Amino acid sequence: MSEFRALLVEKTADSFERSVVERTTADLPDGDVLIDVRFSSLNYKDGMSATGSPGVTRNYPHTPGIDAAGVVIESTDGKFTPGDEVIAIGFDLGMNTAGGFGQRIRVPAGWLVARPDGLTLEESMIIGTAGFTAALCIHKLEHVGMTPAAGPVLVTGATGGVGSVAVMLLSKLGYAVTAVTGKESQHGFLRDIGAAEILSREQAREGSDRPLLKEIWGGAVDTVGGEILWNAVKGLQYGQSLAACGLVDSPQISATVLPFILRHVNLLGIDSVQLPLTQKAEIWQKLAGPWKPDGLATLKETFTLETISNGIDRILAGEMVGRGVLEH
Ligand SMILES: NC(=O)c1ccc[n+]([C@@H]2O[C@H](COP(=O)([O-])OP(=O)(O)OC[C@H]3O[C@@H](n4cnc5c(N)ncnc54)[C@H](OP(=O)(O)O)[C@@H]3O)[C@@H](O)[C@H]2O)c1
């Protein structure tokens, strides 16, 4: 029963309070593998967990952190031995299972992939759930036929975690990327990571009263939902697809069947959380090899347990740029 430090979110009468506390491994749930967490990362969902969003976390006190990368301390499962470097993203980690914002986690072996050659633990957390999800979107879009020849690819919420990795990766793979952002001050950042064109959120909402828009997009990665998502679907070229993974603007869409029955387009769903482990491992292998984004470190902002609370406030306010990494 060893001691470690963790961010703890506690429910009070009228709010959710965060503090850094001492915990022991006896506080962790049962599981196959105890891990010394070296790095975690900051995702929008961690913000939801830290502020009592019931769709993410039901029981408090709770330690958020849907991502963790570290070294196995103990394992009752033959697949892992002490000293192995592993990555955990998704499943219940950081939702109702104490997550990577603590220096130790104990999880089922079925949530873990071995760190792939080609990525350090820190790089795996610069990518994290957000970057993994960007890759999953592109993987699924290519599976249904997206190619650079089809035309520009729209990325919404482009300076955020999913968005910035999507811009970087699409550009590396030869796509012309149009980035949608609400941050005028970050146009230089977006161009540096590979955006060819930039639209404001207002421009991305233009024509929302029309049933169809000019056919422009050869594909789209949407992280925001709502009107911007639907406008992007209406602006897809014939037969092309949009991957929907987020809801920071709205979970609602007001839609018609017209783009589907007149333009033959596809609206693809993306879930990185319950994605079977074999498919997770396949995407990690791509990200460690041919899809490893160049200049990953330029996306990184490092937090400690003492500063991560500030990162949580900023991601909820839509103010983060790139990827927040928590170094333990
Ligand atoms: N389906 C999955 O498996 C999965 C996995 C990971 C994440 N997600 C979801 O994907 C979304 C993005 O996650 P993230 O970690 O990348 O969050 P993030 O870092 O906060 O990025 C979201 C970005 O969206 C833009 N934005 C914020 N508020 C907006 C609004 N009201 N209207 C339009 N744009 C807005 C901002 O970028 P700009 O300022 O550049 O516009 C912001 O940086 C979240 O909804 C998250 O839950 C889903």
Ligand as a Chemical Component Dictionary entry (heavy atoms), coordinates in Angstrom:
data_LIG
# 
_chem_comp.id                   LIG 
_chem_comp.type                 NON-POLYMER 
_chem_comp.pdbx_formal_charge   0 
_chem_comp.three_letter_code    LIG 
# 
loop_
_chem_comp_atom.comp_id 
_chem_comp_atom.atom_id 
_chem_comp_atom.alt_atom_id 
_chem_comp_atom.type_symbol 
_chem_comp_atom.charge 
_chem_comp_atom.model_Cartn_x 
_chem_comp_atom.model_Cartn_y 
_chem_comp_atom.model_Cartn_z 
_chem_comp_atom.pdbx_ordinal 
LIG N1  N1  N 0  -15.990 10.671 -29.967 1  
LIG C1  C1  C 0  -14.870 10.480 -29.297 2  
LIG O1  O1  O 0  -14.388 9.365  -29.114 3  
LIG C2  C2  C 0  -14.151 11.688 -28.779 4  
LIG C3  C3  C 0  -12.809 11.624 -28.417 5  
LIG C4  C4  C 0  -12.138 12.808 -28.054 6  
LIG C5  C5  C 0  -12.845 14.001 -28.004 7  
LIG N2  N2  N 1  -14.162 13.993 -28.309 8  
LIG C6  C6  C 0  -14.934 15.239 -28.299 9  
LIG O2  O2  O 0  -14.367 16.107 -29.266 10 
LIG C7  C7  C 0  -14.560 17.457 -28.850 11 
LIG C8  C8  C 0  -13.209 18.177 -28.846 12 
LIG O3  O3  O 0  -12.394 17.635 -27.825 13 
LIG P1  P1  P 0  -10.970 18.289 -27.537 14 
LIG O4  O4  O 0  -10.351 17.483 -26.453 15 
LIG O5  O5  O -1 -10.275 18.488 -28.839 16 
LIG O6  O6  O 0  -11.427 19.710 -26.955 17 
LIG P2  P2  P 0  -10.689 21.138 -27.090 18 
LIG O7  O7  O 0  -9.224  20.955 -27.038 19 
LIG O8  O8  O 0  -11.375 22.030 -26.126 20 
LIG O9  O9  O 0  -11.062 21.614 -28.564 21 
LIG C9  C9  C 0  -12.334 22.070 -28.914 22 
LIG C10 C10 C 0  -12.193 23.292 -29.810 23 
LIG O10 O10 O 0  -13.478 23.602 -30.360 24 
LIG C11 C11 C 0  -13.593 25.003 -30.594 25 
LIG N3  N3  N 0  -14.772 25.502 -29.895 26 
LIG C12 C12 C 0  -14.957 25.672 -28.553 27 
LIG N4  N4  N 0  -16.193 26.117 -28.305 28 
LIG C13 C13 C 0  -16.812 26.231 -29.498 29 
LIG C14 C14 C 0  -18.121 26.644 -29.914 30 
LIG N5  N5  N 0  -19.056 27.036 -29.027 31 
LIG N6  N6  N 0  -18.424 26.630 -31.222 32 
LIG C15 C15 C 0  -17.504 26.235 -32.144 33 
LIG N7  N7  N 0  -16.249 25.836 -31.823 34 
LIG C16 C16 C 0  -15.927 25.825 -30.515 35 
LIG C17 C17 C 0  -12.296 25.625 -30.048 36 
LIG O11 O11 O 0  -11.377 25.695 -31.153 37 
LIG P3  P3  P 0  -11.275 27.019 -32.072 38 
LIG O12 O12 O 0  -11.122 28.156 -31.114 39 
LIG O13 O13 O 0  -10.074 26.763 -32.923 40 
LIG O14 O14 O 0  -12.554 27.148 -32.854 41 
LIG C18 C18 C 0  -11.787 24.574 -29.095 42 
LIG O15 O15 O 0  -10.390 24.688 -28.901 43 
LIG C19 C19 C 0  -15.237 17.378 -27.477 44 
LIG O16 O16 O 0  -16.625 17.484 -27.648 45 
LIG C20 C20 C 0  -14.875 15.995 -26.989 46 
LIG O17 O17 O 0  -15.789 15.505 -26.054 47 
LIG C21 C21 C 0  -14.821 12.877 -28.684 48 
# 
loop_
_chem_comp_bond.comp_id 
_chem_comp_bond.atom_id_1 
_chem_comp_bond.atom_id_2 
_chem_comp_bond.value_order 
_chem_comp_bond.pdbx_ordinal 
LIG N1  C1  SING 1  
LIG C1  O1  DOUB 2  
LIG C1  C2  SING 3  
LIG C2  C3  SING 4  
LIG C2  C21 DOUB 5  
LIG C3  C4  DOUB 6  
LIG C4  C5  SING 7  
LIG C5  N2  DOUB 8  
LIG N2  C6  SING 9  
LIG N2  C21 SING 10 
LIG C6  O2  SING 11 
LIG C6  C20 SING 12 
LIG O2  C7  SING 13 
LIG C7  C8  SING 14 
LIG C7  C19 SING 15 
LIG C8  O3  SING 16 
LIG O3  P1  SING 17 
LIG P1  O4  DOUB 18 
LIG P1  O5  SING 19 
LIG P1  O6  SING 20 
LIG O6  P2  SING 21 
LIG P2  O7  DOUB 22 
LIG P2  O8  SING 23 
LIG P2  O9  SING 24 
LIG O9  C9  SING 25 
LIG C9  C10 SING 26 
LIG C10 O10 SING 27 
LIG C10 C18 SING 28 
LIG O10 C11 SING 29 
LIG C11 N3  SING 30 
LIG C11 C17 SING 31 
LIG N3  C12 SING 32 
LIG N3  C16 SING 33 
LIG C12 N4  DOUB 34 
LIG N4  C13 SING 35 
LIG C13 C14 SING 36 
LIG C13 C16 DOUB 37 
LIG C14 N5  SING 38 
LIG C14 N6  DOUB 39 
LIG N6  C15 SING 40 
LIG C15 N7  DOUB 41 
LIG N7  C16 SING 42 
LIG C17 O11 SING 43 
LIG C17 C18 SING 44 
LIG O11 P3  SING 45 
LIG P3  O12 DOUB 46 
LIG P3  O13 SING 47 
LIG P3  O14 SING 48 
LIG C18 O15 SING 49 
LIG C19 O16 SING 50 
LIG C19 C20 SING 51 
LIG C20 O17 SING 52 
# 
